[in-house]
Amino acid sequence: TNNQPIFEWRSVTNDLLPLNKCVAGHRRGGLPIYVGRAYHNYHLIPGTVLPTHDCIYVPYNGSAHHYTSYEVLTNPNDYKLQWIISSNGNVPKGAIKGGHESNGEIYYIGRVACGGAFESIGKVHPSLEVLYVPYGSKEWCFEEYEVLCLETEVSDEDDNSGDDSVTDSDGD
C-alpha cells in the first residue's frame, strides 16, 4: 500500500484555483464546477465552487452562504472517481469525506441537478438522511442524490479511501 494521499484539499489564494482540481459537474454554457469546502459556524461544509463567481457556496440552515476563503478538492494522482446514486443519508463504499459538523459528524460529498441540468455540490448528512445543496440563495434538501466515490477497485486495492487518504493544505 502506498502512503501517498489520494486526494488533497488545497487552499484557494488570490482567486487562483489549484491544479488537479476535481471537476464535479457543469453549469449553464458548460462551465465547470468544482468540489470545495469552507467553514461556517464551526462546521466544515462541502459545497459548490463557481469559478466565475470567485467563491464557494455552502448550504446551512436554509440558506446558501458564500465565502472567498475556502479549499478545493484536488486529485494529484489522477485516481478514478465516480458518482454513485444513493439516498436517505446512505453513502456507498469508497465515499469521499468532505467535512464535518462542529460535533464531529462526518459530511460526505454529494451532488444533485437543481433547476434542471444545473448541478450543485453539497453535504450528505447521514443522521438527517438527506443531501443539502446551495442553489440560488437557499439551501435545498434531497432524499435522492449522487455521492462522490473512489472507484471500488482502487479503494479495495489500497484500502485507504475516505479521510485516511486525504490531506488538507497543511498536510493534516
OpenMM code with the backbone's topology and positions (N, CA, C; nanometers):
from openmm import Vec3, app, unit

residues = "THR ASN ASN GLN PRO ILE PHE GLU TRP ARG SER VAL THR ASN ASP LEU LEU PRO LEU ASN LYS CYS VAL ALA GLY HIS ARG ARG GLY GLY LEU PRO ILE TYR VAL GLY ARG ALA TYR HIS ASN TYR HIS LEU ILE PRO GLY THR VAL LEU PRO THR HIS ASP CYS ILE TYR VAL PRO TYR ASN GLY SER ALA HIS HIS TYR THR SER TYR GLU VAL LEU THR ASN PRO ASN ASP TYR LYS LEU GLN TRP ILE ILE SER SER ASN GLY ASN VAL PRO LYS GLY ALA ILE LYS GLY GLY HIS GLU SER ASN GLY GLU ILE TYR TYR ILE GLY ARG VAL ALA CYS GLY GLY ALA PHE GLU SER ILE GLY LYS VAL HIS PRO SER LEU GLU VAL LEU TYR VAL PRO TYR GLY SER LYS GLU TRP CYS PHE GLU GLU TYR GLU VAL LEU CYS LEU GLU THR GLU VAL SER ASP GLU ASP ASP ASN SER GLY ASP ASP SER VAL THR ASP SER ASP GLY ASP".split()
positions = [
    Vec3(0.0847, -0.1179, 0.0000),
    Vec3(0.0000, 0.0000, 0.0000),
    Vec3(0.0889, 0.1238, 0.0000),
    Vec3(0.0532, 0.2207, -0.0807),
    Vec3(0.1367, 0.3401, -0.0817),
    Vec3(0.0781, 0.4411, 0.0155),
    Vec3(0.1654, 0.5191, 0.0774),
    Vec3(0.1216, 0.6115, 0.1814),
    Vec3(0.0930, 0.7511, 0.1286),
    Vec3(0.1004, 0.7684, -0.0014),
    Vec3(0.0688, 0.8981, -0.0605),
    Vec3(-0.0808, 0.9237, -0.0465),
    Vec3(-0.1189, 1.0453, -0.0108),
    Vec3(-0.2627, 1.0741, -0.0054),
    Vec3(-0.3235, 1.0644, -0.1442),
    Vec3(-0.4445, 1.0119, -0.1503),
    Vec3(-0.5141, 1.0012, -0.2782),
    Vec3(-0.5641, 1.1383, -0.3206),
    Vec3(-0.6208, 1.2122, -0.2266),
    Vec3(-0.6750, 1.3453, -0.2548),
    Vec3(-0.6123, 1.4464, -0.1611),
    Vec3(-0.6154, 1.5715, -0.2004),
    Vec3(-0.5668, 1.6790, -0.1144),
    Vec3(-0.6639, 1.7963, -0.1218),
    Vec3(-0.6888, 1.8576, -0.0074),
    Vec3(-0.7648, 1.9826, -0.0024),
    Vec3(-0.6638, 2.0956, -0.0101),
    Vec3(-0.6754, 2.1826, -0.1089),
    Vec3(-0.5815, 2.2922, -0.1292),
    Vec3(-0.6530, 2.4255, -0.1099),
    Vec3(-0.5897, 2.5142, -0.0341),
    Vec3(-0.6458, 2.6480, -0.0138),
    Vec3(-0.6430, 2.7271, -0.1433),
    Vec3(-0.7478, 2.8040, -0.1637),
    Vec3(-0.7536, 2.8925, -0.2799),
    Vec3(-0.6932, 3.0261, -0.2378),
    Vec3(-0.5959, 3.0732, -0.3163),
    Vec3(-0.5333, 3.2012, -0.2844),
    Vec3(-0.5424, 3.2939, -0.4042),
    Vec3(-0.5720, 3.4191, -0.3766),
    Vec3(-0.5832, 3.5215, -0.4816),
    Vec3(-0.6752, 3.4783, -0.5956),
    Vec3(-0.7827, 3.4106, -0.5610),
    Vec3(-0.8814, 3.3643, -0.6599),
    Vec3(-0.8236, 3.2659, -0.7613),
    Vec3(-0.7043, 3.2108, -0.7349),
    Vec3(-0.6449, 3.1138, -0.8274),
    Vec3(-0.6766, 2.9729, -0.7798),
    Vec3(-0.7472, 2.8962, -0.8622),
    Vec3(-0.7791, 2.7585, -0.8268),
    Vec3(-0.6553, 2.6720, -0.8487),
    Vec3(-0.6336, 2.5710, -0.7620),
    Vec3(-0.5153, 2.4863, -0.7753),
    Vec3(-0.5236, 2.3941, -0.8970),
    Vec3(-0.4091, 2.3387, -0.9339),
    Vec3(-0.4052, 2.2384, -1.0401),
    Vec3(-0.4728, 2.1109, -0.9903),
    Vec3(-0.5082, 2.0222, -1.0810),
    Vec3(-0.5644, 1.8898, -1.0491),
    Vec3(-0.6945, 1.8959, -0.9704),
    Vec3(-0.7686, 2.0069, -0.9841),
    Vec3(-0.8953, 2.0171, -0.9115),
    Vec3(-0.9969, 1.9193, -0.9709),
    Vec3(-1.0875, 1.8716, -0.8870),
    Vec3(-1.1869, 1.7725, -0.9289),
    Vec3(-1.3078, 1.8422, -0.9899),
    Vec3(-1.3285, 1.8211, -1.1193),
    Vec3(-1.4495, 1.8738, -1.1842),
    Vec3(-1.5671, 1.7919, -1.1330),
    Vec3(-1.6681, 1.8604, -1.0836),
    Vec3(-1.7802, 1.7917, -1.0206),
    Vec3(-1.9073, 1.7974, -1.1031),
    Vec3(-1.9058, 1.8765, -1.2088),
    Vec3(-2.0248, 1.8914, -1.2905),
    Vec3(-2.0133, 2.0188, -1.3713),
    Vec3(-2.1259, 2.0613, -1.4262),
    Vec3(-2.1257, 2.1790, -1.5131),
    Vec3(-2.2500, 2.2630, -1.4907),
    Vec3(-2.2372, 2.3887, -1.5223),
    Vec3(-2.3483, 2.4825, -1.5172),
    Vec3(-2.3801, 2.5297, -1.6575),
    Vec3(-2.4645, 2.6290, -1.6658),
    Vec3(-2.5077, 2.6854, -1.7939),
    Vec3(-2.3877, 2.7124, -1.8848),
    Vec3(-2.3999, 2.6754, -2.0116),
    Vec3(-2.2927, 2.7007, -2.1075),
    Vec3(-2.1756, 2.6054, -2.0927),
    Vec3(-2.1926, 2.4996, -2.0131),
    Vec3(-2.0854, 2.4025, -1.9965),
    Vec3(-1.9759, 2.4448, -1.9005),
    Vec3(-1.9979, 2.5531, -1.8247),
    Vec3(-1.8957, 2.5979, -1.7296),
    Vec3(-1.8782, 2.4942, -1.6188),
    Vec3(-1.7528, 2.4556, -1.5891),
    Vec3(-1.7305, 2.3540, -1.4862),
    Vec3(-1.7541, 2.4088, -1.3460),
    Vec3(-1.7941, 2.3192, -1.2570),
    Vec3(-1.7995, 2.3499, -1.1141),
    Vec3(-1.7068, 2.2517, -1.0442),
    Vec3(-1.6621, 2.2886, -0.9253),
    Vec3(-1.5644, 2.2079, -0.8535),
    Vec3(-1.6118, 2.1804, -0.7115),
    Vec3(-1.5522, 2.0759, -0.6508),
    Vec3(-1.5808, 2.0410, -0.5121),
    Vec3(-1.4931, 2.1270, -0.4221),
    Vec3(-1.5562, 2.1931, -0.3272),
    Vec3(-1.4809, 2.2712, -0.2300),
    Vec3(-1.5402, 2.2533, -0.0919),
    Vec3(-1.4818, 2.3208, 0.0043),
    Vec3(-1.5366, 2.3206, 0.1402),
    Vec3(-1.4928, 2.4480, 0.2098),
    Vec3(-1.5750, 2.4915, 0.3041),
    Vec3(-1.5456, 2.6131, 0.3799),
    Vec3(-1.6049, 2.5992, 0.5198),
    Vec3(-1.5486, 2.6750, 0.6131),
    Vec3(-1.6035, 2.6776, 0.7488),
    Vec3(-1.7205, 2.7745, 0.7569),
    Vec3(-1.8259, 2.7292, 0.8243),
    Vec3(-1.9400, 2.8149, 0.8544),
    Vec3(-1.9892, 2.7754, 0.9936),
    Vec3(-1.9882, 2.8686, 1.0871),
    Vec3(-2.0316, 2.8401, 1.2254),
    Vec3(-1.9660, 2.7144, 1.2825),
    Vec3(-1.8362, 2.6992, 1.2643),
    Vec3(-1.7578, 2.5863, 1.3159),
    Vec3(-1.7872, 2.4536, 1.2473),
    Vec3(-1.8666, 2.4552, 1.1425),
    Vec3(-1.8893, 2.3351, 1.0625),
    Vec3(-1.8027, 2.3478, 0.9372),
    Vec3(-1.7358, 2.2375, 0.8973),
    Vec3(-1.6587, 2.2369, 0.7728),
    Vec3(-1.7481, 2.1725, 0.6673),
    Vec3(-1.8001, 2.2537, 0.5742),
    Vec3(-1.9104, 2.2115, 0.4876),
    Vec3(-1.8674, 2.2039, 0.3413),
    Vec3(-1.8899, 2.0870, 0.2768),
    Vec3(-1.8637, 2.0788, 0.1329),
    Vec3(-1.9667, 2.1597, 0.0549),
    Vec3(-1.9213, 2.2171, -0.0566),
    Vec3(-2.0120, 2.2987, -0.1359),
    Vec3(-1.9667, 2.3127, -0.2798),
    Vec3(-2.0309, 2.4047, -0.3492),
    Vec3(-2.0121, 2.4267, -0.4924),
    Vec3(-1.9175, 2.5434, -0.5171),
    Vec3(-1.8070, 2.5155, -0.5866),
    Vec3(-1.7147, 2.6216, -0.6267),
    Vec3(-1.7517, 2.6653, -0.7678),
    Vec3(-1.7861, 2.7935, -0.7809),
    Vec3(-1.8173, 2.8522, -0.9114),
    Vec3(-1.7045, 2.9483, -0.9481),
    Vec3(-1.6150, 2.9063, -1.0393),
    Vec3(-1.5001, 2.9912, -1.0727),
    Vec3(-1.5402, 3.1292, -1.1240),
    Vec3(-1.6521, 3.1385, -1.1936),
    Vec3(-1.6933, 3.2687, -1.2472),
    Vec3(-1.7367, 3.3644, -1.1363),
    Vec3(-1.7671, 3.3111, -1.0173),
    Vec3(-1.8069, 3.3947, -0.9034),
    Vec3(-1.6909, 3.4183, -0.8066),
    Vec3(-1.5773, 3.3495, -0.8279),
    Vec3(-1.4618, 3.3593, -0.7374),
    Vec3(-1.4982, 3.3278, -0.5928),
    Vec3(-1.5848, 3.2274, -0.5741),
    Vec3(-1.6221, 3.1916, -0.4374),
    Vec3(-1.6789, 3.0501, -0.4333),
    Vec3(-1.7057, 3.0062, -0.3100),
    Vec3(-1.7740, 2.8798, -0.2867),
    Vec3(-1.9090, 2.9126, -0.2237),
    Vec3(-2.0080, 2.8282, -0.2533),
    Vec3(-2.1389, 2.8363, -0.1885),
    Vec3(-2.1572, 2.7095, -0.1060),
    Vec3(-2.1907, 2.7266, 0.0220),
    Vec3(-2.2165, 2.6119, 0.1090),
    Vec3(-2.3571, 2.6234, 0.1674),
    Vec3(-2.4223, 2.5074, 0.1868),
    Vec3(-2.5581, 2.5082, 0.2413),
    Vec3(-2.5571, 2.5006, 0.3938),
    Vec3(-2.6393, 2.5840, 0.4568),
    Vec3(-2.6522, 2.5745, 0.6017),
    Vec3(-2.7772, 2.6476, 0.6487),
    Vec3(-2.8582, 2.5774, 0.7285),
    Vec3(-2.9724, 2.6363, 0.7980),
    Vec3(-3.0664, 2.7139, 0.7054),
    Vec3(-3.0960, 2.6540, 0.5888),
    Vec3(-3.1950, 2.7123, 0.4990),
    Vec3(-3.1416, 2.8091, 0.3958),
    Vec3(-3.0133, 2.8468, 0.4072),
    Vec3(-2.9569, 2.9458, 0.3146),
    Vec3(-2.8311, 2.8941, 0.2460),
    Vec3(-2.7988, 2.9560, 0.1325),
    Vec3(-2.6701, 2.9350, 0.0665),
    Vec3(-2.5781, 3.0475, 0.1128),
    Vec3(-2.4627, 3.0108, 0.1659),
    Vec3(-2.3663, 3.1087, 0.2161),
    Vec3(-2.2450, 3.1077, 0.1248),
    Vec3(-2.1915, 3.2252, 0.0917),
    Vec3(-2.0742, 3.2266, 0.0037),
    Vec3(-1.9513, 3.2782, 0.0777),
    Vec3(-1.8375, 3.2184, 0.0407),
    Vec3(-1.7097, 3.2532, 0.1024),
    Vec3(-1.6034, 3.2655, -0.0053),
    Vec3(-1.5107, 3.3572, 0.0167),
    Vec3(-1.3978, 3.3708, -0.0754),
    Vec3(-1.2737, 3.3010, -0.0198),
    Vec3(-1.2799, 3.2564, 0.1050),
    Vec3(-1.1722, 3.1780, 0.1653),
    Vec3(-1.2221, 3.0344, 0.1784),
    Vec3(-1.1608, 2.9424, 0.1045),
    Vec3(-1.2094, 2.8044, 0.1021),
    Vec3(-1.1010, 2.7120, 0.0487),
    Vec3(-1.1296, 2.5817, 0.0504),
    Vec3(-1.0393, 2.4808, -0.0046),
    Vec3(-1.1080, 2.4096, -0.1200),
    Vec3(-1.0266, 2.3609, -0.2134),
    Vec3(-1.0764, 2.2858, -0.3287),
    Vec3(-1.0176, 2.1452, -0.3228),
    Vec3(-1.1005, 2.0450, -0.3527),
    Vec3(-1.0542, 1.9065, -0.3574),
    Vec3(-0.9718, 1.8851, -0.4834),
    Vec3(-0.8494, 1.8329, -0.4656),
    Vec3(-0.7639, 1.8031, -0.5807),
    Vec3(-0.7341, 1.6538, -0.5855),
    Vec3(-0.6991, 1.6084, -0.7033),
    Vec3(-0.6727, 1.4668, -0.7297),
    Vec3(-0.5365, 1.4555, -0.7996),
    Vec3(-0.4262, 1.4826, -0.7254),
    Vec3(-0.2942, 1.4915, -0.7884),
    Vec3(-0.2466, 1.3617, -0.8519),
    Vec3(-0.2956, 1.2480, -0.8034),
    Vec3(-0.2524, 1.1192, -0.8581),
    Vec3(-0.3478, 1.0649, -0.9629),
    Vec3(-0.4480, 1.1455, -0.9987),
    Vec3(-0.5416, 1.1119, -1.1056),
    Vec3(-0.6138, 0.9784, -1.0840),
    Vec3(-0.6577, 0.9550, -0.9598),
    Vec3(-0.7370, 0.8352, -0.9316),
    Vec3(-0.8727, 0.8467, -0.9985),
    Vec3(-0.9307, 0.7319, -1.0312),
    Vec3(-1.0620, 0.7318, -1.0965),
    Vec3(-1.1705, 0.7557, -0.9917),
    Vec3(-1.2566, 0.8522, -1.0226),
    Vec3(-1.3682, 0.8862, -0.9355),
    Vec3(-1.4974, 0.8491, -1.0048),
    Vec3(-1.6003, 0.8265, -0.9257),
    Vec3(-1.7316, 0.8027, -0.9846),
    Vec3(-1.8378, 0.8599, -0.8918),
    Vec3(-1.9480, 0.9015, -0.9528),
    Vec3(-2.0637, 0.9472, -0.8770),
    Vec3(-2.1604, 0.8304, -0.8700),
    Vec3(-2.1953, 0.7879, -0.7483),
    Vec3(-2.2832, 0.6723, -0.7284),
    Vec3(-2.4151, 0.7200, -0.6689),
    Vec3(-2.5245, 0.6760, -0.7308),
    Vec3(-2.6585, 0.7135, -0.6843),
    Vec3(-2.6839, 0.6514, -0.5473),
    Vec3(-2.7383, 0.7314, -0.4574),
    Vec3(-2.7717, 0.6844, -0.3243),
    Vec3(-2.8914, 0.7639, -0.2730),
    Vec3(-2.9326, 0.7356, -0.1493),
    Vec3(-3.0492, 0.8051, -0.0943),
    Vec3(-3.0540, 0.7912, 0.0572),
    Vec3(-3.1386, 0.8729, 0.1175),
    Vec3(-3.1729, 0.8644, 0.2599),
    Vec3(-3.0526, 0.8653, 0.3540),
    Vec3(-2.9514, 0.9456, 0.3213),
    Vec3(-2.8352, 0.9575, 0.4086),
    Vec3(-2.7317, 0.8484, 0.3933),
    Vec3(-2.7585, 0.7508, 0.3063),
    Vec3(-2.6633, 0.6417, 0.2857),
    Vec3(-2.5466, 0.6870, 0.1987),
    Vec3(-2.4287, 0.6294, 0.2246),
    Vec3(-2.3117, 0.6558, 0.1411),
    Vec3(-2.2488, 0.5226, 0.1020),
    Vec3(-2.2111, 0.5074, -0.0261),
    Vec3(-2.1521, 0.3820, -0.0731),
    Vec3(-2.0082, 0.3644, -0.0245),
    Vec3(-1.9563, 0.2445, -0.0439),
    Vec3(-1.8154, 0.2147, -0.0163),
    Vec3(-1.7289, 0.3078, -0.1010),
    Vec3(-1.6234, 0.3584, -0.0427),
    Vec3(-1.5332, 0.4468, -0.1162),
    Vec3(-1.5770, 0.5921, -0.1178),
    Vec3(-1.6863, 0.6247, -0.0456),
    Vec3(-1.7343, 0.7639, -0.0420),
    Vec3(-1.6266, 0.8548, 0.0163),
    Vec3(-1.6138, 0.9724, -0.0422),
    Vec3(-1.5101, 1.0663, -0.0001),
    Vec3(-1.5666, 1.1615, 0.1050),
    Vec3(-1.4973, 1.1684, 0.2175),
    Vec3(-1.5399, 1.2557, 0.3266),
    Vec3(-1.5088, 1.4000, 0.2900),
    Vec3(-1.6077, 1.4867, 0.3084),
    Vec3(-1.5908, 1.6243, 0.2645),
    Vec3(-1.5817, 1.7272, 0.3744),
    Vec3(-1.6133, 1.6875, 0.4969),
    Vec3(-1.6109, 1.7838, 0.6059),
    Vec3(-1.6754, 1.7239, 0.7290),
    Vec3(-1.7175, 1.8114, 0.8210),
    Vec3(-1.7765, 1.7624, 0.9454),
    Vec3(-1.8566, 1.8720, 1.0136),
    Vec3(-1.9502, 1.8265, 1.0968),
    Vec3(-2.0247, 1.9171, 1.1837),
    Vec3(-1.9344, 1.9578, 1.2989),
    Vec3(-1.9734, 2.0600, 1.3716),
    Vec3(-1.8940, 2.1016, 1.4876),
    Vec3(-1.8889, 1.9902, 1.5922),
    Vec3(-1.9886, 1.9000, 1.5928),
    Vec3(-1.9896, 1.7894, 1.6888),
    Vec3(-1.9108, 1.6683, 1.6394),
    Vec3(-1.8502, 1.6782, 1.5201),
    Vec3(-1.7669, 1.5693, 1.4693),
    Vec3(-1.8340, 1.4794, 1.3674),
    Vec3(-1.9662, 1.4897, 1.3502),
    Vec3(-2.0312, 1.4048, 1.2499),
    Vec3(-1.9748, 1.4359, 1.1107),
    Vec3(-1.9464, 1.3297, 1.0350),
    Vec3(-1.8838, 1.3435, 0.9030),
    Vec3(-1.9879, 1.3807, 0.7971),
    Vec3(-1.9504, 1.4747, 0.7105),
    Vec3(-2.0266, 1.5058, 0.5896),
    Vec3(-1.9557, 1.4401, 0.4713),
    Vec3(-2.0331, 1.3885, 0.3779),
    Vec3(-1.9788, 1.3342, 0.2539),
    Vec3(-2.0148, 1.4278, 0.1392),
    Vec3(-1.9466, 1.4106, 0.0264),
    Vec3(-1.9652, 1.4986, -0.0887),
    Vec3(-2.0753, 1.4426, -0.1773),
    Vec3(-2.1804, 1.5209, -0.1969),
    Vec3(-2.2907, 1.4774, -0.2815),
    Vec3(-2.3240, 1.5822, -0.3857),
    Vec3(-2.4008, 1.5410, -0.4854),
    Vec3(-2.4466, 1.6370, -0.5865),
    Vec3(-2.5849, 1.5964, -0.6348),
    Vec3(-2.6511, 1.6948, -0.6935),
    Vec3(-2.7837, 1.6740, -0.7497),
    Vec3(-2.8028, 1.7799, -0.8571),
    Vec3(-2.8925, 1.7513, -0.9509),
    Vec3(-2.9250, 1.8520, -1.0525),
    Vec3(-3.0348, 1.9416, -0.9969),
    Vec3(-3.0059, 2.0707, -0.9880),
    Vec3(-3.1038, 2.1687, -0.9401),
    Vec3(-3.1509, 2.2517, -1.0576),
    Vec3(-3.2751, 2.2905, -1.0560),
    Vec3(-3.3248, 2.3798, -1.1594),
    Vec3(-3.2988, 2.3264, -1.2984),
    Vec3(-3.3224, 2.1961, -1.3169),
    Vec3(-3.2953, 2.1366, -1.4474),
    Vec3(-3.1593, 2.0721, -1.4476),
    Vec3(-3.0723, 2.1157, -1.5362),
    Vec3(-2.9431, 2.0491, -1.5537),
    Vec3(-2.8302, 2.1120, -1.4737),
    Vec3(-2.8594, 2.2117, -1.3915),
    Vec3(-2.7511, 2.2796, -1.3206),
    Vec3(-2.7129, 2.1998, -1.1968),
    Vec3(-2.5969, 2.1354, -1.2008),
    Vec3(-2.5560, 2.0528, -1.0883),
    Vec3(-2.5072, 2.1393, -0.9728),
    Vec3(-2.5342, 2.0922, -0.8529),
    Vec3(-2.4921, 2.1624, -0.7328),
    Vec3(-2.4305, 2.0613, -0.6371),
    Vec3(-2.3235, 2.1026, -0.5700),
    Vec3(-2.2488, 2.0164, -0.4786),
    Vec3(-2.2816, 2.0573, -0.3360),
    Vec3(-2.2938, 1.9575, -0.2476),
    Vec3(-2.3218, 1.9886, -0.1082),
    Vec3(-2.2842, 1.8752, -0.0158),
    Vec3(-2.3507, 1.8730, 0.0998),
    Vec3(-2.3164, 1.7791, 0.2072),
    Vec3(-2.4218, 1.6701, 0.2201),
    Vec3(-2.3765, 1.5452, 0.2146),
    Vec3(-2.4633, 1.4338, 0.2531),
    Vec3(-2.4550, 1.4281, 0.4051),
    Vec3(-2.5707, 1.4397, 0.4690),
    Vec3(-2.5796, 1.4462, 0.6151),
    Vec3(-2.6435, 1.3158, 0.6625),
    Vec3(-2.5599, 1.2131, 0.6960),
    Vec3(-2.6152, 1.0804, 0.7261),
    Vec3(-2.7223, 1.0786, 0.8346),
    Vec3(-2.7034, 1.1511, 0.9463),
    Vec3(-2.8011, 1.1410, 1.0551),
    Vec3(-2.9342, 1.2069, 1.0198),
    Vec3(-2.9331, 1.3048, 0.9287),
    Vec3(-3.0585, 1.3671, 0.8855),
    Vec3(-3.1127, 1.3036, 0.7574),
    Vec3(-3.0351, 1.2095, 0.7017),
    Vec3(-3.0787, 1.1241, 0.5903),
    Vec3(-3.1067, 1.1984, 0.4608),
    Vec3(-3.0340, 1.3097, 0.4355),
    Vec3(-3.0540, 1.3859, 0.3118),
    Vec3(-2.9221, 1.4464, 0.2638),
    Vec3(-2.9276, 1.4967, 0.1396),
    Vec3(-2.8219, 1.5808, 0.0840),
    Vec3(-2.8723, 1.7239, 0.0891),
    Vec3(-2.7889, 1.8149, 0.1372),
    Vec3(-2.8190, 1.9577, 0.1340),
    Vec3(-2.7270, 2.0235, 0.0326),
    Vec3(-2.7839, 2.1056, -0.0555),
    Vec3(-2.7028, 2.1787, -0.1534),
    Vec3(-2.7437, 2.3258, -0.1554),
    Vec3(-2.6480, 2.4123, -0.1940),
    Vec3(-2.6810, 2.5529, -0.2141),
    Vec3(-2.7298, 2.5726, -0.3567),
    Vec3(-2.8354, 2.6476, -0.3734),
    Vec3(-2.8808, 2.6821, -0.5087),
    Vec3(-2.9588, 2.8120, -0.4994),
    Vec3(-2.9228, 2.9084, -0.5822),
    Vec3(-2.9797, 3.0412, -0.5650),
    Vec3(-2.9336, 3.0940, -0.4302),
    Vec3(-3.0234, 3.1474, -0.3531),
    Vec3(-2.9851, 3.1988, -0.2209),
    Vec3(-3.0242, 3.1025, -0.1091),
    Vec3(-3.0748, 2.9833, -0.1466),
    Vec3(-3.1305, 2.8921, -0.0470),
    Vec3(-3.0536, 2.7610, -0.0358),
    Vec3(-3.0803, 2.6915, 0.0756),
    Vec3(-3.0342, 2.5546, 0.0952),
    Vec3(-3.1506, 2.4636, 0.0567),
    Vec3(-3.1231, 2.3659, -0.0278),
    Vec3(-3.2245, 2.2706, -0.0720),
    Vec3(-3.1867, 2.1326, -0.0213),
    Vec3(-3.2864, 2.0506, 0.0112),
    Vec3(-3.2540, 1.9150, 0.0553),
    Vec3(-3.3191, 1.8125, -0.0361),
    Vec3(-3.2484, 1.7016, -0.0525),
    Vec3(-3.2905, 1.5946, -0.1425),
    Vec3(-3.2697, 1.4605, -0.0744),
    Vec3(-3.3679, 1.3710, -0.0905),
    Vec3(-3.3538, 1.2361, -0.0359),
    Vec3(-3.2779, 1.1449, -0.1310),
    Vec3(-3.2756, 1.1797, -0.2609),
    Vec3(-3.2004, 1.1021, -0.3600),
    Vec3(-3.0938, 1.1915, -0.4200),
    Vec3(-2.9740, 1.1379, -0.4395),
    Vec3(-2.8585, 1.2179, -0.4801),
    Vec3(-2.7481, 1.1249, -0.5287),
    Vec3(-2.6363, 1.1845, -0.5706),
    Vec3(-2.5169, 1.1089, -0.6067),
    Vec3(-2.4069, 1.1417, -0.5063),
    Vec3(-2.3220, 1.0425, -0.4779),
    Vec3(-2.2116, 1.0592, -0.3832),
    Vec3(-2.0798, 1.0410, -0.4577),
    Vec3(-1.9839, 1.1297, -0.4321),
    Vec3(-1.8517, 1.1182, -0.4943),
    Vec3(-1.7736, 1.0071, -0.4251),
    Vec3(-1.7285, 0.9100, -0.5061),
    Vec3(-1.6588, 0.7931, -0.4525),
    Vec3(-1.5333, 0.7631, -0.5330),
    Vec3(-1.4402, 0.7002, -0.4667),
    Vec3(-1.3256, 0.6428, -0.5336),
    Vec3(-1.3744, 0.5154, -0.6001),
    Vec3(-1.3311, 0.4894, -0.7237),
    Vec3(-1.3750, 0.3659, -0.7894),
    Vec3(-1.3386, 0.2480, -0.7014),
    Vec3(-1.4303, 0.1518, -0.6904),
    Vec3(-1.4188, 0.0444, -0.5925),
    Vec3(-1.2897, -0.0340, -0.6014),
    Vec3(-1.2458, -0.0682, -0.7236),
    Vec3(-1.1243, -0.1492, -0.7317),
    Vec3(-1.0034, -0.0755, -0.6752),
    Vec3(-1.0027, 0.0561, -0.6850),
    Vec3(-0.8920, 0.1330, -0.6275),
    Vec3(-0.9017, 0.1300, -0.4758),
    Vec3(-1.0227, 0.1514, -0.4219),
    Vec3(-1.0353, 0.1532, -0.2762),
    Vec3(-1.0138, 0.0134, -0.2185),
    Vec3(-1.0504, -0.0931, -0.2925),
    Vec3(-1.0235, -0.2288, -0.2454),
    Vec3(-0.8734, -0.2549, -0.2420),
    Vec3(-0.8067, -0.2139, -0.3495),
    Vec3(-0.6634, -0.2398, -0.3642),
    Vec3(-0.5828, -0.1648, -0.2587),
    Vec3(-0.6134, -0.0371, -0.2390),
    Vec3(-0.5357, 0.0435, -0.1456),
    Vec3(-0.5925, 0.0396, -0.0041),
    Vec3(-0.7211, 0.0088, 0.0060),
    Vec3(-0.7900, 0.0037, 0.1340),
    Vec3(-0.7640, 0.1290, 0.2184),
    Vec3(-0.7649, 0.2437, 0.1520),
    Vec3(-0.7465, 0.3667, 0.2291),
    Vec3(-0.8317, 0.4794, 0.1738),
    Vec3(-0.9563, 0.4474, 0.1440),
    Vec3(-1.0466, 0.5522, 0.0968),
    Vec3(-1.0923, 0.6355, 0.2156),
    Vec3(-1.1544, 0.7475, 0.1864),
    Vec3(-1.2050, 0.8327, 0.2927),
    Vec3(-1.0973, 0.9208, 0.3522),
    Vec3(-1.1197, 0.9682, 0.4752),
    Vec3(-1.0307, 1.0670, 0.5366),
    Vec3(-0.8886, 1.0174, 0.5567),
    Vec3(-0.8693, 0.8843, 0.5721),
    Vec3(-0.7351, 0.8327, 0.5934),
    Vec3(-0.6433, 0.8675, 0.4778),
    Vec3(-0.6998, 0.8907, 0.3599),
    Vec3(-0.6175, 0.9129, 0.2416),
    Vec3(-0.6300, 1.0553, 0.1888),
    Vec3(-0.6817, 1.1435, 0.2712),
    Vec3(-0.6996, 1.2819, 0.2281),
    Vec3(-0.6183, 1.3722, 0.3199),
    Vec3(-0.5469, 1.4672, 0.2616),
    Vec3(-0.4780, 1.5654, 0.3443),
    Vec3(-0.5293, 1.7038, 0.3089),
    Vec3(-0.5166, 1.7949, 0.4036),
    Vec3(-0.5527, 1.9327, 0.3717),
    Vec3(-0.4260, 2.0087, 0.3363),
    Vec3(-0.4370, 2.1365, 0.3138),
    Vec3(-0.3222, 2.2130, 0.2659),
    Vec3(-0.2111, 2.2228, 0.3706),
    Vec3(-0.2418, 2.1888, 0.4960),
    Vec3(-0.1380, 2.1857, 0.5989),
    Vec3(-0.0754, 2.0475, 0.6110),
    Vec3(-0.1255, 1.9507, 0.5336),
    Vec3(-0.0729, 1.8149, 0.5395),
    Vec3(-0.1376, 1.7289, 0.6454),
    Vec3(-0.2455, 1.7779, 0.7076),
    Vec3(-0.3149, 1.7001, 0.8119),
    Vec3(-0.4099, 1.5998, 0.7513),
] * unit.nanometer
topology = app.Topology()
chain = topology.addChain("A")
for resn in residues:
    res = topology.addResidue(resn, chain)
    for name in ("N", "CA", "C"):
        topology.addAtom(name, app.Element.getBySymbol(name[0]), res)
